[in-house]
């Protein structure tokens, strides 16, 4: 008999993954070219050639013990130093290797820091819409996820409601910038107001409230939009990063946490995060990939293919009659369902072999997420189906 907690996890298993599996099933029946799978944020842009070259150079030139052996639970010192130096150059920060902990992707990093911080019953705030796995990550450590409803006007953070949501039990907030699923970038103005509220609440309750910034899409920002680096705005900020999206390495599971020295209880947090990295079973981030990141920390990301897809999908859906905000980052479009029940929309699209994810998976019903990290032809060929679905669903109104 499985654990009671796991029964709940199985029951609420990821809709996104279920859609991805459905895509594979349909592709086997109709052919991959006739299935338009927008479900999973799986980059279709190949990893940069420099990543491949780095892997080959490391395997050919470095000592095998250095490449495949154990190291400090925080990761290789030289790799962490290169990441810190890169962040300092780009964001005018002042980090050293001591502030960096290499993790098994952003998901591993979030679990490490939540295990480090949470006591049973502690509250973690997330702003809808948010990546649905946050629920499970918080529940892993017997925390309580408090959801702030979406600001559907522009999908910036709902700060007025936040003021009421913060309590003496609030231990952390998680924000994802650029956001999955909306593609919105939280502006500097929004971040400054958020910082003010958190500083006031810390003073009011005499507690420490940590801001966890989940940033796997940081490099995927369009039209010159700047993504604020949150440690510069709020001292109790911890950053989680992943190379899954920026370097198209989702299956390699490599990322890091940034824990600045200005954190409240910094020394203990640093030590506890190292222990959490080990006892959660990660032990350390993948050794070979750490060496690769040491060579690729400053590698530029070509967002041209994603931007081409963004323009085609956004403009194409507007022409069909759909409503959505143009994403400023990531590779997702969050579209208002033409019917009140977005599941009706999802099922109608599935009949056209178009796979999208319901907004209720992100705590924001009435919308759907469309991942445009796909081949350009997939978007072009899917648009007639989107048009047919829209006409069918709205003609009955």
CORTA-V346424 format. One record per residue. N is the residue number from 0. RES is the residue in one small letter. PHI is phi in whole degrees, -180 to 180 (* if undefined). PSI is psi in whole degrees, 0 to 359 (none if undefined). Layout:
n->N res->RES phi->PHI psi->PSI
n->N res->RES phi->PHI psi->PSI
This chain:
n->0 res->x phi->* psi->127
n->1 res->x phi->-75 psi->163
n->2 res->x phi->-63 psi->147
n->3 res->x phi->-59 psi->319
n->4 res->x phi->-61 psi->322
n->5 res->x phi->-69 psi->332
n->6 res->x phi->-60 psi->318
n->7 res->x phi->-66 psi->320
n->8 res->x phi->-63 psi->316
n->9 res->x phi->-64 psi->318
n->10 res->x phi->-62 psi->322
n->11 res->x phi->-100 psi->25
n->12 res->x phi->-55 psi->150
n->13 res->x phi->-52 psi->122
n->14 res->x phi->-65 psi->326
n->15 res->x phi->-61 psi->312
n->16 res->x phi->-65 psi->323
n->17 res->x phi->-63 psi->319
n->18 res->x phi->-64 psi->320
n->19 res->x phi->-60 psi->316
n->20 res->x phi->-67 psi->323
n->21 res->x phi->-63 psi->323
n->22 res->x phi->-61 psi->318
n->23 res->x phi->-66 psi->322
n->24 res->x phi->-64 psi->313
n->25 res->x phi->-66 psi->323
n->26 res->x phi->-62 psi->325
n->27 res->x phi->-68 psi->333
n->28 res->x phi->-87 psi->311
n->29 res->x phi->-103 psi->351
n->30 res->x phi->95 psi->137
n->31 res->x phi->-56 psi->327
n->32 res->x phi->-71 psi->346
n->33 res->x phi->-107 psi->11
n->34 res->x phi->-121 psi->131
n->35 res->x phi->-114 psi->91
n->36 res->x phi->-95 psi->105
n->37 res->x phi->-108 psi->26
n->38 res->x phi->-85 psi->315
n->39 res->x phi->-108 psi->140
n->40 res->x phi->-80 psi->61
n->41 res->x phi->-105 psi->103
n->42 res->x phi->-55 psi->131
n->43 res->x phi->-92 psi->352
n->44 res->x phi->-79 psi->127
n->45 res->x phi->-63 psi->154
n->46 res->x phi->-59 psi->145
n->47 res->x phi->-56 psi->148
n->48 res->x phi->-56 psi->327
n->49 res->x phi->-62 psi->330
n->50 res->x phi->-69 psi->314
n->51 res->x phi->-60 psi->316
n->52 res->x phi->-64 psi->321
n->53 res->x phi->-62 psi->318
n->54 res->x phi->-60 psi->314
n->55 res->x phi->-65 psi->318
n->56 res->x phi->-63 psi->317
n->57 res->x phi->-64 psi->314
n->58 res->x phi->-66 psi->327
n->59 res->x phi->-85 psi->333
n->60 res->x phi->-114 psi->331
n->61 res->x phi->-94 psi->154
n->62 res->x phi->-61 psi->135
n->63 res->x phi->-62 psi->328
n->64 res->x phi->-66 psi->321
n->65 res->x phi->-67 psi->326
n->66 res->x phi->-79 psi->320
n->67 res->x phi->-115 psi->358
n->68 res->x phi->-90 psi->177
n->69 res->x phi->-70 psi->161
n->70 res->x phi->-150 psi->184
n->71 res->x phi->-51 psi->143
n->72 res->x phi->-57 psi->336
n->73 res->x phi->-76 psi->341
n->74 res->x phi->113 psi->173
n->75 res->x phi->-62 psi->132
n->76 res->x phi->-61 psi->317
n->77 res->x phi->-68 psi->325
n->78 res->x phi->-68 psi->315
n->79 res->x phi->-63 psi->323
n->80 res->x phi->-64 psi->318
n->81 res->x phi->-66 psi->323
n->82 res->x phi->-66 psi->315
n->83 res->x phi->-60 psi->316
n->84 res->x phi->-63 psi->320
n->85 res->x phi->-64 psi->315
n->86 res->x phi->-62 psi->319
n->87 res->x phi->-64 psi->320
n->88 res->x phi->-67 psi->318
n->89 res->x phi->-81 psi->327
n->90 res->x phi->-122 psi->7
n->91 res->x phi->57 psi->43
n->92 res->x phi->-97 psi->186
n->93 res->x phi->-140 psi->56
n->94 res->x phi->-92 psi->158
n->95 res->x phi->-128 psi->180
n->96 res->x phi->-59 psi->331
n->97 res->x phi->-65 psi->338
n->98 res->x phi->-88 psi->356
n->99 res->x phi->-112 psi->132
n->100 res->x phi->-125 psi->119
n->101 res->x phi->-72 psi->137
n->102 res->x phi->-132 psi->166
n->103 res->x phi->-84 psi->77
n->104 res->x phi->72 psi->180
n->105 res->x phi->-69 psi->325
n->106 res->x phi->-64 psi->316
n->107 res->x phi->-61 psi->318
n->108 res->x phi->-63 psi->318
n->109 res->x phi->-64 psi->319
n->110 res->x phi->-66 psi->323
n->111 res->x phi->-62 psi->313
n->112 res->x phi->-75 psi->328
n->113 res->x phi->-69 psi->322
n->114 res->x phi->-64 psi->323
n->115 res->x phi->-64 psi->322
n->116 res->x phi->-98 psi->327
n->117 res->x phi->-89 psi->134
n->118 res->x phi->-99 psi->156
n->119 res->x phi->-54 psi->132
n->120 res->x phi->92 psi->348
n->121 res->x phi->-63 psi->146
n->122 res->x phi->-101 psi->139
n->123 res->x phi->-123 psi->126
n->124 res->x phi->-95 psi->136
n->125 res->x phi->-130 psi->143
n->126 res->x phi->-95 psi->122
n->127 res->x phi->-70 psi->144
n->128 res->x phi->-81 psi->146
n->129 res->x phi->-140 psi->161
n->130 res->x phi->-60 psi->120
n->131 res->x phi->-60 psi->335
n->132 res->x phi->-67 psi->345
n->133 res->x phi->-55 psi->325
n->134 res->x phi->-57 psi->312
n->135 res->x phi->-70 psi->320
n->136 res->x phi->-60 psi->317
n->137 res->x phi->-69 psi->317
n->138 res->x phi->-65 psi->332
n->139 res->x phi->-53 psi->329
n->140 res->x phi->-116 psi->25
n->141 res->x phi->60 psi->30
n->142 res->x phi->-87 psi->173
n->143 res->x phi->-117 psi->123
n->144 res->x phi->-85 psi->124
n->145 res->x phi->-107 psi->121
n->146 res->x phi->-100 psi->124
n->147 res->x phi->-90 psi->123
n->148 res->x phi->-59 psi->155
n->149 res->x phi->-70 psi->146
n->150 res->x phi->-93 psi->93
n->151 res->x phi->-79 psi->358
n->152 res->x phi->-68 psi->310
n->153 res->x phi->-139 psi->0
n->154 res->x phi->63 psi->20
n->155 res->x phi->-74 psi->169
n->156 res->x phi->-62 psi->139
n->157 res->x phi->-84 psi->83
n->158 res->x phi->-77 psi->329
n->159 res->x phi->-64 psi->317
n->160 res->x phi->-69 psi->328
n->161 res->x phi->-56 psi->319
n->162 res->x phi->-55 psi->324
n->163 res->x phi->-80 psi->336
n->164 res->x phi->-81 psi->335
n->165 res->x phi->-75 psi->130
n->166 res->x phi->-131 psi->175
n->167 res->x phi->-60 psi->342
n->168 res->x phi->-90 psi->356
n->169 res->x phi->-69 psi->119
n->170 res->x phi->-103 psi->330
n->171 res->x phi->-158 psi->160
n->172 res->x phi->-122 psi->146
n->173 res->x phi->-116 psi->126
n->174 res->x phi->-126 psi->153
n->175 res->x phi->-125 psi->111
n->176 res->x phi->-139 psi->118
n->177 res->x phi->-57 psi->154
n->178 res->x phi->-89 psi->137
n->179 res->x phi->-106 psi->112
n->180 res->x phi->-112 psi->0
n->181 res->x phi->-87 psi->337
n->182 res->x phi->78 psi->3
n->183 res->x phi->-74 psi->143
n->184 res->x phi->-104 psi->124
n->185 res->x phi->-72 psi->125
n->186 res->x phi->-73 psi->165
n->187 res->x phi->-60 psi->322
n->188 res->x phi->-60 psi->315
n->189 res->x phi->-62 psi->315
n->190 res->x phi->-65 psi->320
n->191 res->x phi->-63 psi->318
n->192 res->x phi->-67 psi->321
n->193 res->x phi->-60 psi->315
n->194 res->x phi->-60 psi->316
n->195 res->x phi->-60 psi->317
n->196 res->x phi->-64 psi->315
n->197 res->x phi->-66 psi->321
n->198 res->x phi->-63 psi->318
n->199 res->x phi->-63 psi->318
n->200 res->x phi->-70 psi->323
n->201 res->x phi->-60 psi->317
n->202 res->x phi->-68 psi->318
n->203 res->x phi->-62 psi->316
n->204 res->x phi->-97 psi->350
n->205 res->x phi->65 psi->35
n->206 res->x phi->-124 psi->169
n->207 res->x phi->-102 psi->127
n->208 res->x phi->-117 psi->120
n->209 res->x phi->-98 psi->135
n->210 res->x phi->-99 psi->116
n->211 res->x phi->-101 psi->115
n->212 res->x phi->-101 psi->111
n->213 res->x phi->-93 psi->112
n->214 res->x phi->-127 psi->46
n->215 res->x phi->-69 psi->344
n->216 res->x phi->-105 psi->13
n->217 res->x phi->-51 psi->316
n->218 res->x phi->-78 psi->349
n->219 res->x phi->-97 psi->78
n->220 res->x phi->-131 psi->140
n->221 res->x phi->-113 psi->163
n->222 res->x phi->58 psi->30
n->223 res->x phi->75 psi->12
n->224 res->x phi->-66 psi->135
n->225 res->x phi->-98 psi->133
n->226 res->x phi->-98 psi->113
n->227 res->x phi->-59 psi->141
n->228 res->x phi->-93 psi->112
n->229 res->x phi->-70 psi->337
n->230 res->x phi->-63 psi->341
n->231 res->x phi->-81 psi->349
n->232 res->x phi->-113 psi->333
n->233 res->x phi->-143 psi->118
n->234 res->x phi->-59 psi->325
n->235 res->x phi->-89 psi->46
n->236 res->x phi->-103 psi->136
n->237 res->x phi->-120 psi->130
n->238 res->x phi->-105 psi->132
n->239 res->x phi->-111 psi->131
n->240 res->x phi->-131 psi->154
n->241 res->x phi->-140 psi->147
n->242 res->x phi->-92 psi->8
n->243 res->x phi->-59 psi->318
n->244 res->x phi->-95 psi->316
n->245 res->x phi->-66 psi->320
n->246 res->x phi->-109 psi->13
n->247 res->x phi->54 psi->52
n->248 res->x phi->-126 psi->46
n->249 res->x phi->-62 psi->323
n->250 res->x phi->-78 psi->349
n->251 res->x phi->-85 psi->342
n->252 res->x phi->54 psi->68
n->253 res->x phi->-135 psi->130
n->254 res->x phi->-164 psi->197
n->255 res->x phi->-159 psi->162
n->256 res->x phi->-108 psi->144
n->257 res->x phi->-112 psi->121
n->258 res->x phi->-123 psi->96
n->259 res->x phi->-66 psi->155
n->260 res->x phi->-68 psi->343
n->261 res->x phi->-80 psi->358
n->262 res->x phi->-60 psi->141
n->263 res->x phi->-63 psi->132
n->264 res->x phi->63 psi->37
n->265 res->x phi->-53 psi->310
n->266 res->x phi->-59 psi->316
n->267 res->x phi->-69 psi->321
n->268 res->x phi->-62 psi->316
n->269 res->x phi->-61 psi->312
n->270 res->x phi->-65 psi->318
n->271 res->x phi->-67 psi->323
n->272 res->x phi->-64 psi->321
n->273 res->x phi->-61 psi->315
n->274 res->x phi->-65 psi->318
n->275 res->x phi->-61 psi->320
n->276 res->x phi->-58 psi->324
n->277 res->x phi->-79 psi->310
n->278 res->x phi->-79 psi->345
n->279 res->x phi->-74 psi->352
n->280 res->x phi->100 psi->354
n->281 res->x phi->-70 psi->321
n->282 res->x phi->67 psi->297
n->283 res->x phi->-155 psi->163
n->284 res->x phi->-66 psi->155
n->285 res->x phi->-52 psi->126
n->286 res->x phi->-62 psi->308
n->287 res->x phi->-59 psi->316
n->288 res->x phi->-68 psi->328
n->289 res->x phi->-59 psi->314
n->290 res->x phi->-61 psi->321
n->291 res->x phi->-63 psi->314
n->292 res->x phi->-63 psi->328
n->293 res->x phi->-58 psi->331
n->294 res->x phi->-93 psi->343
n->295 res->x phi->-119 psi->13
n->296 res->x phi->-59 psi->329
n->297 res->x phi->-103 psi->12
n->298 res->x phi->-65 psi->132
n->299 res->x phi->-78 psi->146
n->300 res->x phi->-103 psi->128
n->301 res->x phi->-90 psi->106
n->302 res->x phi->-95 psi->6
n->303 res->x phi->-55 psi->313
n->304 res->x phi->-63 psi->321
n->305 res->x phi->-67 psi->321
n->306 res->x phi->-66 psi->320
n->307 res->x phi->-60 psi->316
n->308 res->x phi->-65 psi->319
n->309 res->x phi->-58 psi->310
n->310 res->x phi->-63 psi->316
n->311 res->x phi->-65 psi->316
n->312 res->x phi->-72 psi->314
n->313 res->x phi->-60 psi->307
n->314 res->x phi->-67 psi->323
n->315 res->x phi->-65 psi->318
n->316 res->x phi->-71 psi->324
n->317 res->x phi->-61 psi->319
n->318 res->x phi->-65 psi->330
n->319 res->x phi->-73 psi->338
n->320 res->x phi->116 psi->357
n->321 res->x phi->-72 psi->159
n->322 res->x phi->-113 psi->130
n->323 res->x phi->-164 psi->158
n->324 res->x phi->-92 psi->137
n->325 res->x phi->-68 psi->124
n->326 res->x phi->-69 psi->141
n->327 res->x phi->-96 psi->345
n->328 res->x phi->-157 psi->184
n->329 res->x phi->59 psi->204
n->330 res->x phi->-142 psi->50
n->331 res->x phi->-131 psi->148
n->332 res->x phi->-119 psi->130
n->333 res->x phi->-107 psi->110
n->334 res->x phi->-111 psi->136
n->335 res->x phi->-71 psi->131
n->336 res->x phi->-68 psi->138
n->337 res->x phi->-72 psi->352
n->338 res->x phi->-123 psi->156
n->339 res->x phi->-60 psi->320
n->340 res->x phi->-92 psi->107
n->341 res->x phi->-67 psi->340
n->342 res->x phi->-66 psi->328
n->343 res->x phi->-63 psi->319
n->344 res->x phi->-65 psi->315
n->345 res->x phi->-60 psi->315
n->346 res->x phi->-68 psi->323
n->347 res->x phi->-64 psi->321
n->348 res->x phi->-67 psi->322
n->349 res->x phi->-60 psi->326
n->350 res->x phi->-66 psi->340
n->351 res->x phi->-98 psi->13
n->352 res->x phi->63 psi->29
n->353 res->x phi->-107 psi->123
n->354 res->x phi->-110 psi->118
n->355 res->x phi->-132 psi->169
n->356 res->x phi->-113 psi->130
n->357 res->x phi->-66 psi->144
n->358 res->x phi->-66 psi->339
n->359 res->x phi->-62 psi->336
n->360 res->x phi->-66 psi->341
n->361 res->x phi->-113 psi->19
n->362 res->x phi->64 psi->32
n->363 res->x phi->-144 psi->75
n->364 res->x phi->-64 psi->158
n->365 res->x phi->94 psi->359
n->366 res->x phi->-133 psi->168
n->367 res->x phi->-135 psi->154
n->368 res->x phi->-104 psi->135
n->369 res->x phi->-121 psi->116
n->370 res->x phi->-87 psi->118
n->371 res->x phi->-102 psi->25
n->372 res->x phi->-86 psi->56
n->373 res->x phi->-128 psi->177
n->374 res->x phi->-64 psi->144
n->375 res->x phi->-56 psi->320
n->376 res->x phi->-63 psi->331
n->377 res->x phi->-62 psi->318
n->378 res->x phi->-67 psi->310
n->379 res->x phi->-58 psi->316
n->380 res->x phi->-76 psi->339
n->381 res->x phi->-84 psi->337
n->382 res->x phi->-59 psi->320
n->383 res->x phi->-60 psi->322
n->384 res->x phi->-65 psi->317
n->385 res->x phi->-58 psi->320
n->386 res->x phi->-65 psi->315
n->387 res->x phi->-62 psi->317
n->388 res->x phi->-63 psi->315
n->389 res->x phi->-61 psi->314
n->390 res->x phi->-64 psi->319
n->391 res->x phi->-65 psi->314
n->392 res->x phi->-73 psi->326
n->393 res->x phi->-87 psi->340
n->394 res->x phi->-70 psi->338
n->395 res->x phi->-87 psi->356
n->396 res->x phi->-74 psi->none
